[in-house]
């Protein structure tokens, strides 16, 4: 997370906004990273070569095999972001999910620092 890249990162300079890691920040990261079907290496299951982690915007730049700049824009990723927000809110509202989400937020904070 670039918010913690160095001592001048927003997560370090403004800890009141990043303790714990906000669900909006998690949703943004989840929007940038997706799990999708592909051929080849998979980080999910070494025996199943149909899935791997991809960075959506970066992969979009190479869709036809040649790099073409892809703009990270609201229209293109807004629904994905809102879907992640909704899922995180559902998790928070689940009987055991709230404590789990809070633990994830603090674990991400610890790892980021």
PyMOL commands that set and color helices and strands:
alter all, ss='L'
color gray80, all
select helices_A, chain A and resi 2-4+10-13+15-17+23-32+56-61+74-93+97-112
alter helices_A, ss='H'
color red, helices_A
select strands_A, chain A and resi 33-37+51-55
alter strands_A, ss='S'
color yellow, strands_A
deselect
rebuild
show_as cartoon
